[in-house]
């Protein structure tokens, strides 16, 4: 499996928002990263509604 094709800046922002190490972001399978981003997005939307 090859590393994700994202910039270093994007990887740093994702690591911070998902609260995981940068190395884990770079080697995370794409489908898992998308699932985590979807979960984060839905949580943010729920927090905004309250």
TIBATI-252097 format. One record per residue: residue number from 0; residue in three letters; x, y, z of N, C-alpha, C, O in turn. Coordinates in Angstrom, 2 decimals, m for minus. Example, Ala and Ser with C-alpha at 12.3 -4.5 7.8 and 13.67 -1.06 7.14 Angstrom:
<nodes>
0 / ala / 13.19 / m5.69 / 7.80 / 12.30 / m4.50 / 7.80 / 13.20 / m3.30 / 7.80 / 14.24 / m3.32 / 8.46
1 / ser / 12.85 / m2.25 / 7.08 / 13.67 / m1.06 / 7.14 / 12.90 / 0.03 / 7.87 / 13.41 / 1.14 / 8.04
</nodes>
This chain:
<nodes>
0 / unk / 0.85 / m1.17 / 0.00 / 0.00 / 0.00 / 0.00 / 0.89 / 1.24 / 0.00 / 1.83 / 1.33 / 0.79
1 / unk / 0.62 / 2.17 / m0.86 / 1.42 / 3.38 / m0.93 / 0.83 / 4.47 / m0.04 / m0.36 / 4.44 / 0.26
2 / unk / 1.64 / 5.43 / 0.39 / 1.14 / 6.53 / 1.22 / 0.10 / 7.37 / 0.47 / 0.07 / 7.39 / m0.76
3 / unk / m0.74 / 8.03 / 1.23 / m1.76 / 8.90 / 0.63 / m1.10 / 10.01 / m0.17 / m0.02 / 10.48 / 0.18
4 / unk / m1.75 / 10.43 / m1.22 / m1.23 / 11.50 / m2.07 / m1.83 / 12.83 / m1.60 / m2.65 / 13.44 / m2.30
5 / unk / m1.40 / 13.28 / m0.42 / m1.86 / 14.55 / 0.12 / m0.64 / 15.36 / 0.52 / 0.44 / 14.81 / 0.73
6 / unk / m0.82 / 16.67 / 0.61 / 0.31 / 17.52 / 0.97 / 0.64 / 17.38 / 2.45 / m0.17 / 16.89 / 3.24
7 / unk / 1.83 / 17.80 / 2.80 / 2.27 / 17.74 / 4.20 / 1.38 / 18.62 / 5.08 / 1.07 / 18.25 / 6.21
8 / unk / 0.99 / 19.77 / 4.56 / 0.12 / 20.68 / 5.31 / m1.24 / 20.04 / 5.58 / m1.76 / 20.13 / 6.69
9 / unk / m1.80 / 19.40 / 4.58 / m3.08 / 18.72 / 4.74 / m2.96 / 17.58 / 5.74 / m3.85 / 17.39 / 6.57
10 / unk / m1.89 / 16.84 / 5.66 / m1.67 / 15.72 / 6.59 / m1.57 / 16.23 / 8.02 / m2.11 / 15.61 / 8.94
11 / unk / m0.88 / 17.35 / 8.23 / m0.76 / 17.91 / 9.57 / m2.12 / 18.35 / 10.11 / m2.43 / 18.12 / 11.27
12 / unk / m2.91 / 18.99 / 9.26 / m4.24 / 19.44 / 9.69 / m5.14 / 18.25 / 10.02 / m5.89 / 18.29 / 11.00
13 / unk / m5.07 / 17.20 / 9.21 / m5.87 / 16.00 / 9.47 / m5.44 / 15.33 / 10.77 / m6.28 / 14.89 / 11.55
14 / unk / m4.14 / 15.24 / 10.99 / m3.63 / 14.61 / 12.22 / m4.11 / 15.37 / 13.44 / m4.48 / 14.77 / 14.45
15 / unk / m4.09 / 16.68 / 13.35 / m4.54 / 17.50 / 14.48 / m6.04 / 17.35 / 14.70 / m6.48 / 17.18 / 15.84
16 / unk / m6.83 / 17.41 / 13.64 / m8.28 / 17.34 / 13.80 / m8.76 / 15.95 / 14.20 / m9.75 / 15.82 / 14.93
17 / unk / m8.07 / 14.90 / 13.74 / m8.46 / 13.53 / 14.09 / m7.76 / 13.03 / 15.35 / m8.07 / 11.96 / 15.86
18 / unk / m6.79 / 13.84 / 15.84 / m6.06 / 13.51 / 17.06 / m5.32 / 12.17 / 16.94 / m5.39 / 11.32 / 17.83
19 / unk / m4.61 / 12.02 / 15.82 / m3.78 / 10.84 / 15.59 / m2.40 / 11.30 / 15.13 / m2.26 / 12.41 / 14.62
20 / unk / m1.36 / 10.46 / 15.30 / m0.01 / 10.84 / 14.85 / 0.04 / 11.04 / 13.33 / m0.68 / 10.39 / 12.57
21 / unk / 0.90 / 11.93 / 12.91 / 1.06 / 12.25 / 11.50 / 1.41 / 11.02 / 10.67 / 0.90 / 10.84 / 9.57
22 / unk / 2.28 / 10.17 / 11.20 / 2.68 / 8.95 / 10.48 / 1.49 / 8.04 / 10.23 / 1.40 / 7.39 / 9.19
23 / unk / 0.58 / 8.01 / 11.17 / m0.61 / 7.17 / 11.02 / m1.51 / 7.70 / 9.90 / m2.10 / 6.93 / 9.15
24 / unk / m1.60 / 9.01 / 9.79 / m2.40 / 9.61 / 8.70 / m1.82 / 9.23 / 7.35 / m2.55 / 8.84 / 6.44
25 / unk / m0.49 / 9.35 / 7.21 / 0.14 / 9.10 / 5.92 / 0.02 / 7.65 / 5.47 / 0.05 / 7.37 / 4.27
26 / unk / m0.11 / 6.71 / 6.40 / m0.18 / 5.30 / 6.04 / m1.57 / 4.70 / 6.26 / m1.75 / 3.48 / 6.17
27 / unk / m2.54 / 5.56 / 6.53 / m3.91 / 5.09 / 6.75 / m4.55 / 4.77 / 5.39 / m4.42 / 5.56 / 4.46
28 / unk / m5.23 / 3.65 / 5.28 / m5.93 / 3.36 / 4.04 / m6.96 / 4.46 / 3.73 / m7.60 / 5.01 / 4.64
29 / unk / m7.10 / 4.75 / 2.47 / m7.95 / 5.87 / 2.06 / m9.40 / 5.70 / 2.53 / m10.01 / 6.68 / 2.96
30 / unk / m9.95 / 4.49 / 2.47 / m11.34 / 4.30 / 2.86 / m11.55 / 4.54 / 4.36 / m12.62 / 4.99 / 4.78
31 / unk / m10.53 / 4.23 / 5.17 / m10.65 / 4.48 / 6.60 / m10.55 / 5.98 / 6.88 / m11.28 / 6.50 / 7.72
32 / unk / m9.65 / 6.67 / 6.19 / m9.53 / 8.11 / 6.35 / m10.83 / 8.81 / 5.97 / m11.27 / 9.72 / 6.68
33 / unk / m11.44 / 8.40 / 4.89 / m12.71 / 9.00 / 4.47 / m13.80 / 8.75 / 5.50 / m14.60 / 9.64 / 5.79
34 / unk / m13.84 / 7.55 / 6.07 / m14.82 / 7.25 / 7.10 / m14.61 / 8.13 / 8.34 / m15.58 / 8.62 / 8.91
35 / unk / m13.36 / 8.32 / 8.75 / m13.06 / 9.16 / 9.90 / m13.42 / 10.62 / 9.64 / m13.93 / 11.30 / 10.52
36 / unk / m13.15 / 11.09 / 8.43 / m13.51 / 12.47 / 8.08 / m15.02 / 12.66 / 8.06 / m15.51 / 13.70 / 8.49
37 / unk / m15.74 / 11.67 / 7.57 / m17.20 / 11.73 / 7.57 / m17.73 / 11.78 / 8.99 / m18.63 / 12.55 / 9.30
38 / unk / m17.16 / 10.96 / 9.85 / m17.55 / 10.94 / 11.26 / m17.27 / 12.29 / 11.92 / m18.10 / 12.80 / 12.67
39 / unk / m16.10 / 12.86 / 11.65 / m15.74 / 14.15 / 12.20 / m16.68 / 15.25 / 11.71 / m17.09 / 16.11 / 12.48
40 / unk / m17.00 / 15.19 / 10.43 / m17.90 / 16.18 / 9.84 / m19.30 / 16.10 / 10.45 / m19.90 / 17.13 / 10.76
41 / unk / m19.81 / 14.90 / 10.62 / m21.14 / 14.76 / 11.19 / m21.16 / 15.20 / 12.65 / m22.16 / 15.75 / 13.12
42 / unk / m20.05 / 14.97 / 13.38 / m19.97 / 15.43 / 14.76 / m19.96 / 16.96 / 14.81 / m20.62 / 17.55 / 15.67
43 / unk / m19.22 / 17.60 / 13.92 / m19.18 / 19.05 / 13.89 / m20.55 / 19.62 / 13.55 / m20.97 / 20.62 / 14.13
44 / unk / m21.24 / 19.00 / 12.61 / m22.58 / 19.48 / 12.24 / m23.55 / 19.34 / 13.40 / m24.40 / 20.21 / 13.59
45 / unk / m23.44 / 18.27 / 14.16 / m24.29 / 18.07 / 15.31 / m24.00 / 19.10 / 16.38 / m24.92 / 19.62 / 17.02
46 / unk / m22.72 / 19.41 / 16.58 / m22.34 / 20.41 / 17.58 / m22.84 / 21.79 / 17.19 / m23.20 / 22.58 / 18.07
47 / unk / m22.89 / 22.11 / 15.92 / m23.35 / 23.43 / 15.46 / m24.85 / 23.57 / 15.66 / m25.34 / 24.68 / 15.88
48 / unk / m25.59 / 22.49 / 15.57 / m27.05 / 22.54 / 15.71 / m27.47 / 22.79 / 17.15 / m28.54 / 23.35 / 17.40
49 / unk / m26.65 / 22.39 / 18.10 / m27.00 / 22.53 / 19.53 / m26.90 / 23.93 / 20.00 / m27.16 / 24.21 / 21.17
</nodes>
